[in-house]
Structure formats: C-alpha cells, structure tokens
Amino acid sequence: MVRVVTIHFSTAGLLVWLSLISLSCLASDQTTIDGTVSSPQDMNALDIPLVSETGSTVSINSFKAPIRLVFFGFTYCPDICPLTLHKVASALRLLNRPVGDVDVIFISVDPKRDTPEILARYTDAFHEQIAGLSDNVNQLQVITQHFRTTFGYNLATATGDKPLPIDEYNALPVDSSYIPYHSSQIYVLNLNGEIVDLIGLGSDAELIAQTIENAINL
C-alpha cells in the first residue's frame, strides 16, 4: 500500500502555507550548472536542473505556459498517480483554450526506477502536455521543501514496512522491495512562479479545469 501524505487547507491556512515558501531549504549536494558549482539551496528551487523524459536538462522554470501544474509521484504508483494524471488529462481536454496555455510537470520521486524512457512512456499514455522529470533525491528534496511538502521511502521487510533513509535508498539496487510515498496535491503556478492554488486529491476533471481557468484569469 502506497502511503500518501495529504494536506487539507483552509483559506487562512493556505495563506500561512504560502508565506512559508520563502523560508530557507535544507542543505544538499552541490550541482554543476553551466560549469559553475553551486548548492541547490542557494538557488531558486524552480531553477534547479532536472532530467526530462527526453534526457535533456530542464527546470520547472523552463516551462513557459501561463499556468503550470506540478505534481510529485512515481510511475508504478498503483492508484493516486495514474488516477490524478487521468483527471488532469481529462481537464485539459475540457478547456476551451489552446493546450499550450498549461504545462503539466510530473516529477518522479523515484529516479532509481523512473528513467527518462520510462517517464516518457508513462506521461505519453495520459496526454502530450504532461512532461516527466526527475533527478537525484538531494535535488528533489530541495524542490519539495520549496513546495512545503515531502517524500520518502518505506522498505518492505519480513516484519513489515520500515522507513528507509535517503542515503540507504541511494545504495539500494533497483529491484529492491521499497515503496515511495509522496504528497497528493497538484500545485498551480503562474508564470511568475507563484503558487496561486492547490488541487486536492479527489478533485474531478471539471473542478481541475475550472481551477486552471480561474488561475489563468487572475
């Protein structure tokens, strides 16, 4: 069973949550961008490089649609991820506007298994406007902290599931019996990188489409 971290927001709670985004992120490994070595926590999280499903290096800010939907998950998720992406794809088809007005960014928290090739096959099965990204877990930690959310792994053992530290995840072979967990929200970003809304677990295609329309019209 996949553990999903679900957060429920009131209007006041959402405003408080948004105010926390400016807090600093935890330290992580260094990364090289254009030949310059820097730490992800020193960067705008939306500019942190990730590997796309085409194998190219991109960031969340590489996507230039007026509205961007960001969702964290993994490709072999048995229920939450496929159901959410199916609803998002249906919502995109309901919109009475060019499909290029919305970029959907699916960020895998399981880079060990979700190679660019696997991500491409997975996202293409839902909609051409959904792009799969991933990278090492240290990069992903900084990005998820920016969104005030989390992810992790549980390892199946003979005595039940146990939490799996990130450094142990990195050392595991790909066929190990671990299961990721992640948040279930879709984050709605405008072109300025501001989170203007959240789409919760259980939202239907009509509500998602209306949320997108509202965000575009802000």
GIZI-V108427 format. One record per backbone hydrogen bond with DSSP energy under -0.5 kcal/mol. NH is the residue of the N-H (numbers start at 1). CO is the residue of the C=O. If there is no record, write none. Layout:
BEGIN
nh/co
NH/CO
NH/CO
END
This chain:
BEGIN
nh/co
5/182
6/4
14/10
15/11
16/12
17/13
18/14
19/15
20/16
20/17
21/18
22/19
23/20
31/38
33/31
33/36
36/33
38/31
38/36
40/29
42/39
43/40
47/44
48/45
50/58
51/134
52/50
52/56
53/132
55/52
58/50
58/56
61/46
62/59
63/60
64/62
67/101
68/189
69/103
70/68
70/187
71/105
72/185
73/107
77/74
83/79
84/80
85/81
86/82
87/83
88/84
89/85
90/86
91/87
92/88
93/89
94/90
94/91
95/91
97/95
101/98
102/99
103/67
104/129
105/69
105/103
106/104
106/131
107/71
107/105
108/106
108/133
109/73
113/110
114/110
115/113
119/115
120/116
121/117
122/118
123/119
124/120
125/121
125/122
126/123
127/123
130/127
131/104
131/129
133/106
134/51
139/136
140/136
141/137
142/138
143/139
144/140
145/141
146/142
147/143
148/145
149/144
152/181
154/179
155/162
156/154
156/177
157/160
160/157
162/155
164/153
165/163
169/165
170/166
171/167
172/168
172/169
176/173
178/176
179/154
181/152
182/3
183/150
184/5
186/199
187/70
187/185
188/197
189/68
189/187
190/194
191/66
193/190
196/188
196/194
197/188
199/186
200/198
203/200
208/204
209/205
210/206
211/207
212/208
213/209
214/210
215/211
216/212
217/213
218/215
END
